[in-house]
Amino acid sequence: MTHFLSSADGTRIGFDVLGPADGPAVICVHGATAYRAISSSAGALAATGLRVVAYDRRGRGESGDAEAYAVEREIEDIAALVDHLGANAILLGESSGAVLALEAALAGVPAAAVAAFEPPFIVDDGRPPLPADYVARLDAFAAGGDLLGALRYFSLEAVGLPPHVVDQMMASPFVAAVEPFAGTLRYDARIMGDTMDGNAAALERYVAIPVPVTLLVGESTFPFIRSGAVAFAEVVPGSTLVDVPGGDHQLPVGAVAPVLRSIAVSA
Protein backbone atom coordinates (compact mmCIF):
# COMPACT_ATOMS: atom_id res chain seq x y z
CA MET A 1 0.00 0.00 0.00
CA THR A 2 1.41 3.37 -1.01
CA HIS A 3 1.78 6.04 1.66
CA PHE A 4 1.82 9.74 0.89
CA LEU A 5 3.20 12.85 2.54
CA SER A 6 3.39 16.50 1.57
CA SER A 7 6.77 18.07 0.98
CA ALA A 8 7.53 21.64 2.09
CA ASP A 9 6.10 23.11 -1.14
CA GLY A 10 2.95 20.98 -0.92
CA THR A 11 4.00 18.41 -3.52
CA ARG A 12 2.65 14.94 -2.75
CA ILE A 13 5.34 12.25 -2.45
CA GLY A 14 4.43 8.56 -2.71
CA PHE A 15 6.45 6.02 -0.76
CA ASP A 16 6.53 2.54 0.77
CA VAL A 17 7.94 1.46 4.12
CA LEU A 18 9.24 -2.11 3.93
CA GLY A 19 10.90 -4.50 6.35
CA PRO A 20 10.88 -4.83 10.15
CA ALA A 21 10.15 -1.75 12.27
CA ASP A 22 13.24 -2.39 14.40
CA GLY A 23 15.65 -2.80 11.48
CA PRO A 24 18.31 -0.24 10.55
CA ALA A 25 16.57 2.54 8.63
CA VAL A 26 17.47 3.17 4.98
CA ILE A 27 15.95 5.64 2.52
CA CYS A 28 16.49 4.65 -1.12
CA VAL A 29 17.15 7.58 -3.46
CA HIS A 30 16.81 6.40 -7.04
CA GLY A 31 18.90 7.54 -9.97
CA ALA A 32 17.87 9.12 -13.25
CA THR A 33 15.62 6.47 -14.81
CA ALA A 34 14.32 4.60 -11.75
CA TYR A 35 11.21 4.73 -9.60
CA ARG A 36 9.46 2.29 -7.29
CA ALA A 37 7.45 0.36 -9.87
CA ILE A 38 10.52 -0.75 -11.84
CA SER A 39 13.06 -1.11 -9.03
CA SER A 40 13.35 -4.25 -6.94
CA SER A 41 16.26 -3.19 -4.74
CA ALA A 42 14.14 -1.79 -1.88
CA GLY A 43 12.16 -5.00 -1.43
CA ALA A 44 15.29 -7.10 -1.63
CA LEU A 45 17.03 -4.92 0.98
CA ALA A 46 13.99 -5.15 3.26
CA ALA A 47 14.12 -8.94 3.00
CA THR A 48 17.56 -8.82 4.64
CA GLY A 49 16.08 -7.22 7.78
CA LEU A 50 16.54 -3.55 6.96
CA ARG A 51 13.72 -1.03 7.40
CA VAL A 52 13.56 0.52 3.95
CA VAL A 53 11.75 3.58 2.68
CA ALA A 54 11.33 3.55 -1.09
CA TYR A 55 9.85 6.67 -2.62
CA ASP A 56 9.09 8.06 -6.04
CA ARG A 57 11.13 11.16 -6.69
CA ARG A 58 9.00 14.11 -7.74
CA GLY A 59 7.72 13.89 -11.28
CA ARG A 60 7.79 10.07 -11.29
CA GLY A 61 5.51 7.21 -10.38
CA GLU A 62 2.88 8.22 -7.82
CA SER A 63 4.59 11.43 -6.72
CA GLY A 64 3.50 14.85 -7.87
CA ASP A 65 5.60 17.68 -9.22
CA ALA A 66 5.77 21.45 -9.21
CA GLU A 67 5.67 23.84 -12.14
CA ALA A 68 9.24 25.03 -11.52
CA TYR A 69 12.10 22.71 -10.61
CA ALA A 70 14.92 23.29 -8.12
CA VAL A 71 17.26 20.78 -6.51
CA GLU A 72 16.30 22.30 -3.17
CA ARG A 73 12.76 20.95 -3.59
CA GLU A 74 14.06 17.40 -3.92
CA ILE A 75 16.18 17.95 -0.82
CA GLU A 76 13.02 19.01 1.00
CA ASP A 77 11.34 15.80 -0.17
CA ILE A 78 14.10 13.76 1.48
CA ALA A 79 13.90 15.88 4.62
CA ALA A 80 10.16 15.17 4.86
CA LEU A 81 10.82 11.43 4.57
CA VAL A 82 13.52 11.55 7.24
CA ASP A 83 11.13 13.39 9.52
CA HIS A 84 8.35 10.89 8.84
CA LEU A 85 10.62 7.94 9.53
CA GLY A 86 11.54 9.31 12.94
CA ALA A 87 14.82 7.40 13.02
CA ASN A 88 18.45 7.93 12.19
CA ALA A 89 18.26 6.95 8.55
CA ILE A 90 20.99 6.11 6.09
CA LEU A 91 20.49 7.73 2.69
CA LEU A 92 21.25 5.07 0.08
CA GLY A 93 21.59 6.83 -3.24
CA GLU A 94 22.11 5.13 -6.58
CA SER A 95 23.92 6.86 -9.46
CA SER A 96 22.69 10.47 -9.73
CA GLY A 97 20.48 9.66 -6.74
CA ALA A 98 23.71 9.20 -4.79
CA VAL A 99 24.62 12.78 -5.64
CA LEU A 100 21.16 13.94 -4.55
CA ALA A 101 21.68 12.11 -1.24
CA LEU A 102 25.04 13.86 -0.81
CA GLU A 103 23.42 17.21 -1.56
CA ALA A 104 20.70 16.53 1.02
CA ALA A 105 23.24 15.71 3.71
CA LEU A 106 25.34 18.73 2.74
CA ALA A 107 22.23 20.92 3.10
CA GLY A 108 21.71 19.70 6.65
CA VAL A 109 19.06 17.01 6.28
CA PRO A 110 19.56 15.04 9.52
CA ALA A 111 20.54 11.68 8.07
CA ALA A 112 22.84 9.37 10.00
CA ALA A 113 25.08 8.69 7.00
CA VAL A 114 25.17 8.54 3.21
CA ALA A 115 25.85 5.35 1.28
CA ALA A 116 26.57 6.52 -2.26
CA PHE A 117 26.39 3.74 -4.82
CA GLU A 118 28.30 4.67 -7.95
CA PRO A 119 27.83 8.44 -8.23
CA PRO A 120 28.68 9.17 -11.90
CA PHE A 121 31.37 11.76 -11.31
CA ILE A 122 33.68 12.49 -14.25
CA VAL A 123 36.97 13.71 -12.78
CA ASP A 124 39.56 13.05 -15.51
CA ASP A 125 39.87 12.15 -19.18
CA GLY A 126 38.65 8.58 -18.64
CA ARG A 127 35.57 9.49 -20.66
CA PRO A 128 34.30 12.67 -22.30
CA PRO A 129 32.65 15.27 -20.04
CA LEU A 130 29.07 16.28 -20.63
CA PRO A 131 28.48 18.70 -23.51
CA ALA A 132 28.31 22.33 -22.44
CA ASP A 133 24.70 22.55 -23.63
CA TYR A 134 23.60 19.28 -22.00
CA VAL A 135 21.01 20.80 -19.64
CA ALA A 136 19.68 23.12 -22.34
CA ARG A 137 19.23 20.20 -24.74
CA LEU A 138 17.29 18.18 -22.17
CA ASP A 139 15.14 21.23 -21.43
CA ALA A 140 14.42 21.56 -25.15
CA PHE A 141 13.41 17.90 -25.47
CA ALA A 142 11.05 18.27 -22.50
CA ALA A 143 9.58 21.53 -23.79
CA GLY A 144 8.89 19.90 -27.14
CA GLY A 145 7.35 16.81 -25.58
CA ASP A 146 10.03 14.58 -27.11
CA LEU A 147 10.58 12.29 -24.15
CA LEU A 148 12.09 9.51 -26.23
CA GLY A 149 14.56 12.02 -27.63
CA ALA A 150 15.50 13.04 -24.09
CA LEU A 151 16.03 9.41 -23.10
CA ARG A 152 18.17 8.70 -26.16
CA TYR A 153 20.25 11.83 -25.64
CA PHE A 154 20.76 11.02 -21.94
CA SER A 155 21.81 7.46 -22.79
CA LEU A 156 24.35 8.62 -25.36
CA GLU A 157 25.82 11.63 -23.60
CA ALA A 158 25.41 11.02 -19.84
CA VAL A 159 25.61 7.24 -19.65
CA GLY A 160 28.02 7.07 -22.55
CA LEU A 161 26.47 4.05 -24.26
CA PRO A 162 27.44 3.31 -27.88
CA PRO A 163 24.77 4.19 -30.46
CA HIS A 164 24.04 0.55 -31.35
CA VAL A 165 23.44 -0.30 -27.67
CA VAL A 166 21.12 2.68 -27.34
CA ASP A 167 19.22 1.52 -30.43
CA GLN A 168 18.72 -1.89 -28.81
CA MET A 169 17.63 -0.29 -25.53
CA MET A 170 15.11 1.97 -27.28
CA ALA A 171 13.42 -1.14 -28.72
CA SER A 172 13.15 -2.82 -25.29
CA PRO A 173 10.20 -2.93 -22.83
CA PHE A 174 12.27 -0.78 -20.47
CA VAL A 175 11.55 2.27 -22.60
CA ALA A 176 7.79 2.06 -22.19
CA ALA A 177 8.22 2.08 -18.41
CA VAL A 178 10.60 5.03 -18.39
CA GLU A 179 9.31 7.24 -21.20
CA PRO A 180 6.47 8.91 -19.23
CA PHE A 181 8.99 10.28 -16.73
CA ALA A 182 11.92 10.98 -19.07
CA GLY A 183 11.26 14.70 -18.71
CA THR A 184 12.79 14.43 -15.22
CA LEU A 185 16.19 13.58 -16.71
CA ARG A 186 16.75 17.35 -16.78
CA TYR A 187 16.31 17.33 -12.99
CA ASP A 188 19.20 14.90 -12.59
CA ALA A 189 21.29 17.01 -14.94
CA ARG A 190 20.89 19.90 -12.50
CA ILE A 191 21.64 17.68 -9.51
CA MET A 192 24.95 16.64 -11.09
CA GLY A 193 25.96 20.29 -11.57
CA ASP A 194 29.58 20.51 -12.69
CA THR A 195 30.62 17.11 -11.30
CA MET A 196 30.60 15.55 -14.79
CA ASP A 197 32.88 18.19 -16.34
CA GLY A 198 36.12 16.23 -15.94
CA ASN A 199 37.55 18.16 -13.00
CA ALA A 200 37.97 16.61 -9.54
CA ALA A 201 37.96 20.11 -8.00
CA ALA A 202 34.17 20.07 -8.37
CA LEU A 203 34.06 17.54 -5.52
CA GLU A 204 35.63 19.93 -3.01
CA ARG A 205 32.20 21.30 -2.07
CA TYR A 206 31.54 17.99 -0.29
CA VAL A 207 34.38 18.55 2.17
CA ALA A 208 31.79 20.29 4.35
CA ILE A 209 29.40 17.33 4.44
CA PRO A 210 28.62 16.73 8.14
CA VAL A 211 27.90 12.97 8.12
CA PRO A 212 29.96 9.89 7.24
CA VAL A 213 30.00 8.98 3.55
CA THR A 214 30.59 5.49 2.19
CA LEU A 215 31.14 5.18 -1.54
CA LEU A 216 30.10 1.80 -2.95
CA VAL A 217 31.57 0.68 -6.27
CA GLY A 218 30.73 -2.52 -8.14
CA GLU A 219 33.61 -4.59 -9.39
CA SER A 220 32.32 -4.66 -12.98
CA THR A 221 31.35 -1.02 -13.35
CA PHE A 222 32.53 1.65 -15.78
CA PRO A 223 36.17 2.64 -15.14
CA PHE A 224 35.24 6.34 -14.88
CA ILE A 225 32.86 5.54 -12.01
CA ARG A 226 35.72 4.03 -10.02
CA SER A 227 37.98 6.97 -10.80
CA GLY A 228 35.32 9.37 -9.52
CA ALA A 229 34.82 7.41 -6.31
CA VAL A 230 38.56 7.27 -5.67
CA ALA A 231 38.82 11.02 -6.24
CA PHE A 232 35.93 11.69 -3.85
CA ALA A 233 37.57 9.57 -1.14
CA GLU A 234 40.80 11.50 -1.61
CA VAL A 235 39.12 14.92 -1.53
CA VAL A 236 36.56 14.42 1.27
CA PRO A 237 38.08 13.61 4.68
CA GLY A 238 36.53 10.69 6.51
CA SER A 239 34.83 9.19 3.47
CA THR A 240 35.27 5.48 2.83
CA LEU A 241 35.50 3.60 -0.45
CA VAL A 242 34.10 0.05 -0.48
CA ASP A 243 34.37 -2.33 -3.42
CA VAL A 244 31.32 -4.58 -3.63
CA PRO A 245 31.33 -7.91 -5.48
CA GLY A 246 29.17 -7.91 -8.57
CA GLY A 247 27.49 -4.77 -9.73
CA ASP A 248 27.74 -3.16 -13.16
CA HIS A 249 25.97 0.04 -12.15
CA GLN A 250 23.10 -2.10 -10.87
CA LEU A 251 23.00 -2.27 -7.07
CA PRO A 252 24.01 -5.78 -5.87
CA VAL A 253 21.73 -6.13 -2.84
CA GLY A 254 23.46 -9.17 -1.35
CA ALA A 255 26.79 -7.37 -1.20
CA VAL A 256 25.45 -3.96 -0.16
CA ALA A 257 23.12 -5.00 2.69
CA PRO A 258 25.96 -6.05 5.06
CA VAL A 259 27.72 -2.75 4.39
CA LEU A 260 24.56 -0.85 5.31
CA ARG A 261 24.29 -2.81 8.54
CA SER A 262 27.89 -1.95 9.37
CA ILE A 263 27.25 1.74 8.64
CA ALA A 264 24.17 1.67 10.90
CA VAL A 265 26.17 0.24 13.78
CA SER A 266 28.87 2.89 13.54
CA ALA A 267 26.67 5.89 12.68
C-alpha positions as CSV (number, residue, x, y, z in Angstrom):
1,M,0.0,0.0,0.0
2,T,1.4,3.4,-1.0
3,H,1.8,6.0,1.7
4,F,1.8,9.7,0.9
5,L,3.2,12.8,2.5
6,S,3.4,16.5,1.6
7,S,6.8,18.1,1.0
8,A,7.5,21.6,2.1
9,D,6.1,23.1,-1.1
10,G,2.9,21.0,-0.9
11,T,4.0,18.4,-3.5
12,R,2.7,14.9,-2.8
13,I,5.3,12.3,-2.5
14,G,4.4,8.6,-2.7
15,F,6.4,6.0,-0.8
16,D,6.5,2.5,0.8
17,V,7.9,1.5,4.1
18,L,9.2,-2.1,3.9
19,G,10.9,-4.5,6.4
20,P,10.9,-4.8,10.2
21,A,10.2,-1.7,12.3
22,D,13.2,-2.4,14.4
23,G,15.7,-2.8,11.5
24,P,18.3,-0.2,10.6
25,A,16.6,2.5,8.6
26,V,17.5,3.2,5.0
27,I,15.9,5.6,2.5
28,C,16.5,4.7,-1.1
29,V,17.2,7.6,-3.5
30,H,16.8,6.4,-7.0
31,G,18.9,7.5,-10.0
32,A,17.9,9.1,-13.2
33,T,15.6,6.5,-14.8
34,A,14.3,4.6,-11.7
35,Y,11.2,4.7,-9.6
36,R,9.5,2.3,-7.3
37,A,7.5,0.4,-9.9
38,I,10.5,-0.7,-11.8
39,S,13.1,-1.1,-9.0
40,S,13.4,-4.3,-6.9
41,S,16.3,-3.2,-4.7
42,A,14.1,-1.8,-1.9
43,G,12.2,-5.0,-1.4
44,A,15.3,-7.1,-1.6
45,L,17.0,-4.9,1.0
46,A,14.0,-5.1,3.3
47,A,14.1,-8.9,3.0
48,T,17.6,-8.8,4.6
49,G,16.1,-7.2,7.8
50,L,16.5,-3.5,7.0
51,R,13.7,-1.0,7.4
52,V,13.6,0.5,4.0
53,V,11.7,3.6,2.7
54,A,11.3,3.5,-1.1
55,Y,9.8,6.7,-2.6
56,D,9.1,8.1,-6.0
57,R,11.1,11.2,-6.7
58,R,9.0,14.1,-7.7
59,G,7.7,13.9,-11.3
60,R,7.8,10.1,-11.3
61,G,5.5,7.2,-10.4
62,E,2.9,8.2,-7.8
63,S,4.6,11.4,-6.7
64,G,3.5,14.8,-7.9
65,D,5.6,17.7,-9.2
66,A,5.8,21.5,-9.2
67,E,5.7,23.8,-12.1
68,A,9.2,25.0,-11.5
69,Y,12.1,22.7,-10.6
70,A,14.9,23.3,-8.1
71,V,17.3,20.8,-6.5
72,E,16.3,22.3,-3.2
73,R,12.8,21.0,-3.6
74,E,14.1,17.4,-3.9
75,I,16.2,17.9,-0.8
76,E,13.0,19.0,1.0
77,D,11.3,15.8,-0.2
78,I,14.1,13.8,1.5
79,A,13.9,15.9,4.6
80,A,10.2,15.2,4.9
81,L,10.8,11.4,4.6
82,V,13.5,11.5,7.2
83,D,11.1,13.4,9.5
84,H,8.4,10.9,8.8
85,L,10.6,7.9,9.5
86,G,11.5,9.3,12.9
87,A,14.8,7.4,13.0
88,N,18.5,7.9,12.2
89,A,18.3,6.9,8.5
90,I,21.0,6.1,6.1
91,L,20.5,7.7,2.7
92,L,21.2,5.1,0.1
93,G,21.6,6.8,-3.2
94,E,22.1,5.1,-6.6
95,S,23.9,6.9,-9.5
96,S,22.7,10.5,-9.7
97,G,20.5,9.7,-6.7
98,A,23.7,9.2,-4.8
99,V,24.6,12.8,-5.6
100,L,21.2,13.9,-4.5
101,A,21.7,12.1,-1.2
102,L,25.0,13.9,-0.8
103,E,23.4,17.2,-1.6
104,A,20.7,16.5,1.0
105,A,23.2,15.7,3.7
106,L,25.3,18.7,2.7
107,A,22.2,20.9,3.1
108,G,21.7,19.7,6.7
109,V,19.1,17.0,6.3
110,P,19.6,15.0,9.5
111,A,20.5,11.7,8.1
112,A,22.8,9.4,10.0
113,A,25.1,8.7,7.0
114,V,25.2,8.5,3.2
115,A,25.9,5.4,1.3
116,A,26.6,6.5,-2.3
117,F,26.4,3.7,-4.8
118,E,28.3,4.7,-7.9
119,P,27.8,8.4,-8.2
120,P,28.7,9.2,-11.9
121,F,31.4,11.8,-11.3
122,I,33.7,12.5,-14.2
123,V,37.0,13.7,-12.8
124,D,39.6,13.1,-15.5
125,D,39.9,12.1,-19.2
126,G,38.6,8.6,-18.6
127,R,35.6,9.5,-20.7
128,P,34.3,12.7,-22.3
129,P,32.7,15.3,-20.0
130,L,29.1,16.3,-20.6
131,P,28.5,18.7,-23.5
132,A,28.3,22.3,-22.4
133,D,24.7,22.5,-23.6
134,Y,23.6,19.3,-22.0
135,V,21.0,20.8,-19.6
136,A,19.7,23.1,-22.3
137,R,19.2,20.2,-24.7
138,L,17.3,18.2,-22.2
139,D,15.1,21.2,-21.4
140,A,14.4,21.6,-25.1
141,F,13.4,17.9,-25.5
142,A,11.1,18.3,-22.5
143,A,9.6,21.5,-23.8
144,G,8.9,19.9,-27.1
145,G,7.3,16.8,-25.6
146,D,10.0,14.6,-27.1
147,L,10.6,12.3,-24.1
148,L,12.1,9.5,-26.2
149,G,14.6,12.0,-27.6
150,A,15.5,13.0,-24.1
151,L,16.0,9.4,-23.1
152,R,18.2,8.7,-26.2
153,Y,20.2,11.8,-25.6
154,F,20.8,11.0,-21.9
155,S,21.8,7.5,-22.8
156,L,24.3,8.6,-25.4
157,E,25.8,11.6,-23.6
158,A,25.4,11.0,-19.8
159,V,25.6,7.2,-19.6
160,G,28.0,7.1,-22.6
161,L,26.5,4.0,-24.3
162,P,27.4,3.3,-27.9
163,P,24.8,4.2,-30.5
164,H,24.0,0.5,-31.3
165,V,23.4,-0.3,-27.7
166,V,21.1,2.7,-27.3
167,D,19.2,1.5,-30.4
168,Q,18.7,-1.9,-28.8
169,M,17.6,-0.3,-25.5
170,M,15.1,2.0,-27.3
171,A,13.4,-1.1,-28.7
172,S,13.1,-2.8,-25.3
173,P,10.2,-2.9,-22.8
174,F,12.3,-0.8,-20.5
175,V,11.6,2.3,-22.6
176,A,7.8,2.1,-22.2
177,A,8.2,2.1,-18.4
178,V,10.6,5.0,-18.4
179,E,9.3,7.2,-21.2
180,P,6.5,8.9,-19.2
181,F,9.0,10.3,-16.7
182,A,11.9,11.0,-19.1
183,G,11.3,14.7,-18.7
184,T,12.8,14.4,-15.2
185,L,16.2,13.6,-16.7
186,R,16.8,17.4,-16.8
187,Y,16.3,17.3,-13.0
188,D,19.2,14.9,-12.6
189,A,21.3,17.0,-14.9
190,R,20.9,19.9,-12.5
191,I,21.6,17.7,-9.5
192,M,24.9,16.6,-11.1
193,G,26.0,20.3,-11.6
194,D,29.6,20.5,-12.7
195,T,30.6,17.1,-11.3
196,M,30.6,15.6,-14.8
197,D,32.9,18.2,-16.3
198,G,36.1,16.2,-15.9
199,N,37.6,18.2,-13.0
200,A,38.0,16.6,-9.5
201,A,38.0,20.1,-8.0
202,A,34.2,20.1,-8.4
203,L,34.1,17.5,-5.5
204,E,35.6,19.9,-3.0
205,R,32.2,21.3,-2.1
206,Y,31.5,18.0,-0.3
207,V,34.4,18.6,2.2
208,A,31.8,20.3,4.3
209,I,29.4,17.3,4.4
210,P,28.6,16.7,8.1
211,V,27.9,13.0,8.1
212,P,30.0,9.9,7.2
213,V,30.0,9.0,3.6
214,T,30.6,5.5,2.2
215,L,31.1,5.2,-1.5
216,L,30.1,1.8,-2.9
217,V,31.6,0.7,-6.3
218,G,30.7,-2.5,-8.1
219,E,33.6,-4.6,-9.4
220,S,32.3,-4.7,-13.0
221,T,31.4,-1.0,-13.3
222,F,32.5,1.6,-15.8
223,P,36.2,2.6,-15.1
224,F,35.2,6.3,-14.9
225,I,32.9,5.5,-12.0
226,R,35.7,4.0,-10.0
227,S,38.0,7.0,-10.8
228,G,35.3,9.4,-9.5
229,A,34.8,7.4,-6.3
230,V,38.6,7.3,-5.7
231,A,38.8,11.0,-6.2
232,F,35.9,11.7,-3.8
233,A,37.6,9.6,-1.1
234,E,40.8,11.5,-1.6
235,V,39.1,14.9,-1.5
236,V,36.6,14.4,1.3
237,P,38.1,13.6,4.7
238,G,36.5,10.7,6.5
239,S,34.8,9.2,3.5
240,T,35.3,5.5,2.8
241,L,35.5,3.6,-0.5
242,V,34.1,0.1,-0.5
243,D,34.4,-2.3,-3.4
244,V,31.3,-4.6,-3.6
245,P,31.3,-7.9,-5.5
246,G,29.2,-7.9,-8.6
247,G,27.5,-4.8,-9.7
248,D,27.7,-3.2,-13.2
249,H,26.0,0.0,-12.2
250,Q,23.1,-2.1,-10.9
251,L,23.0,-2.3,-7.1
252,P,24.0,-5.8,-5.9
253,V,21.7,-6.1,-2.8
254,G,23.5,-9.2,-1.3
255,A,26.8,-7.4,-1.2
256,V,25.5,-4.0,-0.2
257,A,23.1,-5.0,2.7
258,P,26.0,-6.1,5.1
259,V,27.7,-2.8,4.4
260,L,24.6,-0.8,5.3
261,R,24.3,-2.8,8.5
262,S,27.9,-1.9,9.4
263,I,27.3,1.7,8.6
264,A,24.2,1.7,10.9
265,V,26.2,0.2,13.8
266,S,28.9,2.9,13.5
267,A,26.7,5.9,12.7
